[in-house]
Amino acid sequence: MTEDIKFSVTVPAYKAQFLGECIDSILAQTYKNFEVIIVNDASPQDLDSIVNRYDDSRIHYYKNKVGFGAEHVVGNWNKCLEYASGNYIICMGDDDKLLPNCLEDYVKLIEQFPDLNLYHGMTMMIDEEGQVIDVQTPRPVFESMYSIMYYRWFENRRQYIGDWLFKTVALRNMGGFINLPYAWESDDCTAYAASQDRGCANTQEPVFLYRINSQTISSKTNNTKDKLLAHFKALDIYKSLLTKKPTSEPDMFYYGKLVSGLEKHMSKSFGIDIAADINKNPLRILYWIWNKKKYSISNIALKKAIFYHIRDFFSNR
């Protein structure tokens, strides 16, 4: 009797520079029951020669005839989900890496919390040379959706799509990864939705390496208008998720803070993205002031944008 595949480690691929390192890190796992799904999003770069170096039956390589592109990159995340056969799925960047203990630590976490739809792996951030430059703050072994949202919004927790392990059937029942322009808040929204009913369990040791580099979509500042659109769509999702009140005391505390602080959180998100735009050219603030009604930007968001711009200016001197 053939054993079910436990994990689908998926790589929606476009960039060649670190793809070999990414694949090597997956194949180096101490836990061996997994498959690797690589979906080439019609990249002009030579990904074929990198993937073809490997002679491993667990690797499944697909190529999109027409690329989703950066704006619709979540479409390629969901294409990976279509091909996945594992009971659980990771969606990681083509420049990120798994630590060798990643899947083994997830197995232990699943054994401890078998009924969840979402798990999180502690992450270390690396630079383009692969040197560790930061580590995520520790999380409790188990937490609710309300806790995840609270610490993300108000305590500046950092998290990335590759941090998360989803139960595949639950993710499919949700309609897949939540599709927002440029994947802006898609990872957050999908994780919140997956943890809404059952919460999330967290590894206590690092298992994932997120690479911070100039090629990532999140580092681009020429798509501010689309990022603002993503924020508006995310706002509707947050409002929907927060219609259900929790019953436990800690979650009631988080819930109250989330509901009362929702507009503040969104103003901060708008401010950060507008600030990134005016950091390139300070005169761009005139554009945003002139068009604030067109983009439904509040005065608070504009004030925050100016504050963040001034802060960034002095911190970079």
C-alpha positions as CSV (number, residue, x, y, z in Angstrom):
1,M,0.0,0.0,0.0
2,T,1.5,3.3,-1.1
3,E,2.0,5.9,1.7
4,D,0.2,9.2,1.3
5,I,2.4,12.1,0.5
6,K,2.7,14.1,3.7
7,F,4.0,17.4,2.4
8,S,3.9,19.3,-0.9
9,V,6.6,21.9,-0.9
10,T,5.7,24.3,-3.7
11,V,7.8,26.9,-5.4
12,P,6.1,29.4,-7.7
13,A,9.2,30.2,-9.7
14,Y,10.4,33.1,-11.8
15,K,13.9,34.1,-10.7
16,A,16.9,31.9,-11.4
17,Q,19.5,33.4,-9.1
18,F,18.7,31.4,-5.9
19,L,16.5,28.7,-7.3
20,G,19.2,26.0,-7.0
21,E,19.8,26.9,-3.3
22,C,16.0,26.7,-2.7
23,I,15.7,23.2,-4.2
24,D,18.8,22.0,-2.5
25,S,17.4,23.0,0.9
26,I,14.1,21.1,0.3
27,L,15.9,17.9,-0.8
28,A,18.1,18.2,2.3
29,Q,15.2,17.6,4.7
30,T,15.6,15.0,7.4
31,Y,12.0,14.0,6.9
32,K,11.7,12.3,3.5
33,N,8.0,11.9,2.7
34,F,7.4,15.0,0.5
35,E,7.1,16.2,-3.0
36,V,8.5,19.3,-4.7
37,I,6.2,21.3,-7.0
38,I,7.9,23.9,-9.1
39,V,5.8,26.0,-11.4
40,N,7.7,28.2,-13.8
41,D,5.6,31.3,-14.4
42,A,6.7,31.8,-18.1
43,S,10.0,33.2,-16.9
44,P,12.4,34.6,-19.4
45,Q,15.2,33.4,-17.2
46,D,16.7,29.9,-17.7
47,L,15.0,27.9,-15.0
48,D,15.0,24.7,-17.0
49,S,18.7,24.0,-16.8
50,I,18.6,24.5,-13.0
51,V,15.7,22.1,-12.4
52,N,17.1,19.6,-15.0
53,R,20.2,19.2,-12.9
54,Y,18.2,17.1,-10.4
55,D,17.4,13.4,-10.8
56,D,14.8,13.0,-8.1
57,S,11.3,11.6,-8.7
58,R,9.9,13.8,-5.9
59,I,10.4,16.9,-8.1
60,H,7.5,17.8,-10.4
61,Y,8.2,20.7,-12.8
62,Y,5.5,22.6,-14.6
63,K,5.6,25.6,-16.9
64,N,2.8,28.1,-17.4
65,K,2.3,28.9,-21.1
66,V,1.2,32.4,-20.1
67,G,2.6,34.0,-17.0
68,F,0.5,35.4,-14.2
69,G,3.1,38.2,-13.7
70,A,3.9,40.2,-10.6
71,E,0.5,41.8,-10.2
72,H,-1.3,38.5,-10.2
73,V,1.4,36.3,-8.6
74,V,-1.1,34.7,-6.3
75,G,-2.5,33.0,-9.3
76,N,0.7,31.0,-9.5
77,W,0.5,30.2,-5.8
78,N,-2.9,28.7,-6.6
79,K,-1.6,26.9,-9.7
80,C,0.9,25.2,-7.3
81,L,-2.0,24.3,-5.1
82,E,-3.7,22.6,-8.0
83,Y,-0.8,20.3,-8.6
84,A,-0.2,19.5,-4.9
85,S,-0.8,15.9,-3.7
86,G,0.4,16.2,-0.1
87,N,-1.8,16.4,3.0
88,Y,-0.1,19.7,3.9
89,I,1.4,22.4,1.7
90,I,4.1,25.0,2.0
91,C,4.3,27.8,-0.6
92,M,7.8,29.3,-0.6
93,G,9.7,31.9,-2.6
94,D,12.2,30.8,-5.3
95,D,14.9,32.6,-3.3
96,D,14.0,31.2,0.2
97,K,15.3,28.1,1.9
98,L,14.1,25.5,4.3
99,L,16.3,24.5,7.2
100,P,16.9,20.7,7.3
101,N,14.7,20.2,10.3
102,C,11.7,22.0,8.8
103,L,9.4,19.1,7.8
104,E,10.5,17.0,10.8
105,D,9.5,19.8,13.2
106,Y,6.2,20.2,11.4
107,V,5.5,16.5,11.8
108,K,6.0,16.8,15.6
109,L,3.8,19.8,15.7
110,I,1.0,18.0,13.7
111,E,1.2,15.1,16.1
112,Q,0.7,17.4,19.0
113,F,-2.1,19.4,17.3
114,P,-3.6,17.1,14.7
115,D,-6.8,18.9,14.0
116,L,-5.5,22.3,12.9
117,N,-5.6,23.8,9.4
118,L,-2.6,26.0,9.9
119,Y,0.9,25.8,11.4
120,H,3.7,28.3,11.6
121,G,7.4,27.9,11.4
122,M,9.8,30.2,13.1
123,T,11.8,32.1,10.5
124,M,15.2,33.7,10.2
125,M,15.8,36.4,7.7
126,I,18.9,36.2,5.4
127,D,20.6,38.6,3.0
128,E,21.6,38.0,-0.6
129,E,24.8,36.2,0.6
130,G,22.7,33.9,2.9
131,Q,23.9,35.5,6.1
132,V,21.3,35.6,8.9
133,I,20.4,39.2,9.6
134,D,17.4,38.8,11.9
135,V,15.1,36.2,13.6
136,Q,11.4,36.4,14.2
137,T,10.2,36.9,17.8
138,P,9.2,33.6,19.5
139,R,5.5,32.7,19.4
140,P,3.4,30.6,21.8
141,V,3.0,26.9,20.9
142,F,-0.6,27.6,20.2
143,E,-2.6,30.7,19.5
144,S,-5.9,31.9,18.0
145,M,-6.5,33.9,14.9
146,Y,-7.2,36.9,17.1
147,S,-3.8,36.6,18.7
148,I,-2.1,36.3,15.3
149,M,-3.8,39.4,14.0
150,Y,-3.2,41.4,17.1
151,Y,0.5,40.8,17.2
152,R,0.9,41.3,13.5
153,W,-1.0,44.7,13.5
154,F,0.1,46.2,16.8
155,E,3.4,44.5,17.7
156,N,5.0,44.6,14.2
157,R,5.4,40.8,13.9
158,R,7.0,39.9,10.6
159,Q,5.7,36.9,8.7
160,Y,5.9,35.7,5.1
161,I,4.0,33.3,2.9
162,G,6.7,30.6,3.3
163,D,6.4,30.7,7.1
164,W,3.0,28.9,6.9
165,L,2.1,25.3,6.6
166,F,-1.6,24.8,5.5
167,K,-3.7,21.7,5.5
168,T,-4.2,21.2,1.8
169,V,-7.9,20.2,1.9
170,A,-8.8,23.2,4.1
171,L,-6.9,25.6,1.9
172,R,-8.8,24.3,-1.2
173,N,-12.1,24.5,0.7
174,M,-11.3,28.2,1.3
175,G,-10.9,28.7,-2.4
176,G,-7.1,28.7,-2.3
177,F,-4.7,31.5,-1.4
178,I,-6.6,34.8,-1.2
179,N,-5.8,36.7,-4.3
180,L,-4.8,40.4,-3.9
181,P,-2.8,42.6,-6.2
182,Y,1.0,41.9,-6.0
183,A,0.2,39.4,-3.1
184,W,0.0,42.5,-0.9
185,E,-1.5,41.1,2.4
186,S,-2.5,37.9,0.6
187,D,-0.3,35.8,3.0
188,D,-1.7,37.5,6.1
189,C,-5.3,37.2,4.9
190,T,-5.0,33.6,4.0
191,A,-3.4,32.7,7.3
192,Y,-6.1,34.5,9.3
193,A,-8.8,32.8,7.3
194,A,-7.2,29.4,7.8
195,S,-6.8,29.8,11.5
196,Q,-10.3,31.4,12.1
197,D,-12.0,28.3,13.5
198,R,-9.1,26.2,15.0
199,G,-6.2,28.5,15.6
200,C,-2.5,27.9,14.7
201,A,0.4,26.0,16.3
202,N,4.0,27.4,16.1
203,T,7.4,25.7,16.0
204,Q,9.7,26.8,18.8
205,E,12.9,26.6,16.7
206,P,13.7,28.2,13.3
207,V,12.7,26.1,10.3
208,F,12.6,28.6,7.5
209,L,14.9,31.2,5.9
210,Y,13.3,34.2,4.2
211,R,15.7,36.0,1.9
212,I,15.5,39.8,1.9
213,N,16.7,41.1,-1.5
214,S,16.1,43.8,-4.0
215,Q,14.3,41.4,-6.5
216,T,11.3,40.6,-4.3
217,I,7.9,42.1,-5.2
218,S,7.5,43.6,-1.8
219,S,10.6,45.7,-2.3
220,K,9.2,47.5,-5.4
221,T,7.7,51.0,-5.0
222,N,6.3,51.6,-8.4
223,N,3.0,49.9,-7.7
224,T,1.7,52.0,-4.8
225,K,-1.8,52.4,-6.4
226,D,-2.2,48.7,-6.7
227,K,-1.0,48.2,-3.1
228,L,-3.6,50.6,-1.9
229,L,-6.3,48.7,-3.8
230,A,-5.1,45.5,-2.1
231,H,-5.4,47.2,1.3
232,F,-9.1,48.1,0.6
233,K,-9.8,44.5,-0.4
234,A,-8.0,43.3,2.7
235,L,-10.0,45.7,4.9
236,D,-13.2,44.0,3.7
237,I,-11.7,40.6,4.6
238,Y,-10.7,41.8,8.0
239,K,-14.2,43.1,8.7
240,S,-15.7,39.8,7.7
241,L,-13.3,37.8,9.9
242,L,-14.1,40.0,12.9
243,T,-17.9,39.6,12.7
244,K,-17.5,36.5,14.8
245,K,-16.8,37.3,18.5
246,P,-14.6,34.9,20.5
247,T,-15.6,33.5,23.8
248,S,-12.3,33.2,25.8
249,E,-11.0,36.0,27.9
250,P,-7.7,36.5,26.1
251,D,-9.3,36.5,22.7
252,M,-12.0,38.9,23.9
253,F,-9.2,41.3,24.8
254,Y,-7.5,40.8,21.3
255,Y,-10.9,41.1,19.6
256,G,-11.7,44.4,21.3
257,K,-8.3,45.9,20.3
258,L,-8.7,44.6,16.7
259,V,-12.1,46.1,16.2
260,S,-11.3,49.4,17.8
261,G,-7.9,49.7,16.1
262,L,-8.8,48.5,12.6
263,E,-8.9,51.9,11.0
264,K,-5.7,52.9,12.8
265,H,-4.0,49.8,11.4
266,M,-5.2,50.5,7.9
267,S,-4.1,54.1,8.1
268,K,-0.6,52.9,9.1
269,S,-0.6,50.5,6.1
270,F,-1.6,53.2,3.7
271,G,0.9,55.6,5.3
272,I,3.8,53.2,4.9
273,D,3.1,52.5,1.2
274,I,2.6,56.2,0.3
275,A,5.8,57.0,2.2
276,A,7.7,54.5,0.2
277,D,6.5,56.2,-3.0
278,I,7.4,59.8,-1.8
279,N,10.8,58.5,-0.6
280,K,11.7,58.3,-4.3
281,N,10.5,61.8,-5.0
282,P,9.3,64.0,-2.1
283,L,7.1,66.0,-4.6
284,R,4.9,62.9,-5.0
285,I,3.2,64.0,-1.7
286,L,1.5,66.7,-3.8
287,Y,0.0,63.9,-6.0
288,W,-1.4,62.1,-3.0
289,I,-2.8,65.2,-1.4
290,W,-4.5,66.1,-4.7
291,N,-5.9,62.6,-5.3
292,K,-6.7,61.6,-1.7
293,K,-10.5,61.5,-2.5
294,K,-9.9,59.5,-5.6
295,Y,-8.1,56.8,-3.6
296,S,-10.1,57.3,-0.4
297,I,-7.0,58.2,1.6
298,S,-7.7,59.7,5.0
299,N,-5.9,62.7,6.4
300,I,-4.5,60.5,9.1
301,A,-3.0,58.2,6.5
302,L,-1.4,61.2,4.8
303,K,0.0,62.5,8.0
304,K,1.5,59.1,8.8
305,A,3.0,59.0,5.3
306,I,4.7,62.3,5.9
307,F,5.9,61.2,9.3
308,Y,7.3,57.9,7.9
309,H,9.0,59.8,5.0
310,I,10.7,62.2,7.4
311,R,11.7,59.3,9.7
312,D,13.2,57.4,6.8
313,F,15.0,60.4,5.5
314,F,16.9,61.0,8.8
315,S,17.5,57.3,9.5
316,N,19.2,56.9,6.1
317,R,21.5,60.0,6.4
